[in-house]
Amino acid sequence: MTKDIKHDLKKLAKETEVMLTESILRWRHKKEGGEIPDKETLKRDSRLIADKANRILSQKGKSILKEIKRAYREGKKWGESSD
């Protein structure tokens, strides 16, 4: 894999993490009945949270995207009906 492709894939993964974090923040604000911050504030906060999550997870050797997928699968498992 060339250096450019690797760089582009990392950039794409980072942007995906930020967009997912932004979506979660927006959902949380709606759920709590609070006002949703303006787009720039939301984007900045999302980047900060994604960066912090990546730092924490990198200390344990995990990626944030893998952890989000794992949490989703576990949440889906718990939400399934036992009928």
N, C-alpha and C positions, 0 to 999 in steps of 0.2 A: 504494500500500500504506500503510495507516495505521501510525502510530507503535506502537500496541499490538500489531498483528500482527507487525510487524518485530521488536519486542522479544521476543515469544513464540517466533518462529522462531529467533532467536539463542539463546534459553534452551534450546530443544529441541535445537539443534545442539550446544551446550555439554554438555548432559547426555548426549547420544549419544557424544560424544568421551570423556567421563569413563567411561561404561559400557564402551566398547570398550577403553580403556586398562586398566581394572580387569580385564577378561577376559584381556588379554594378560599382565598381571602375575601373575594367578592361574595361567595356563598356564606361565609361566616358572618360578614357584616349584615347581610340580609336576614340570616337566621336570628341574629341577636337584635334585630330591629333597628340597627344603627344606620347612619347615613354612609353610603358608599363614597370613599374618597375620590378625588379627581383622578383621571387616568395616569397622570405623571406621578402622583404620590403612590398610587397603587403599584405602578411599574417599579418604582424605586424600592418600595417595601418588599415586593416580590423578589427582586434581585438580592436584597440583603438577606432575606430568609433562605433563599435557595443557596446562596454562598455559605451561609452559616451551616445549613444542613449538610452541604458537601464537605465542609471542613470537619464536622463531627463524624460523618460517615467515613471519610477517608482515613481518619485515625483508626477506624475499625476495619478498613480495607473493603468497604462496601460502596456502591454507588447509590445516589439518591433515587434514580429511576428504578433500580432493582428493588429498593425498599418500598417504593410506592406501589410497584406491581405486587410485591408480597403482601402488603397491607390490603390492597384491593382484593386479592384472592382470599385472604383470611376473612375479610369483611363479608365477602360474597358467601363464603362457607357458613359463617355465623347467621347470615340473613336468610339462608335457604330453609324452606319448610320441611318438616320431617313427615309429611303426609304420605 
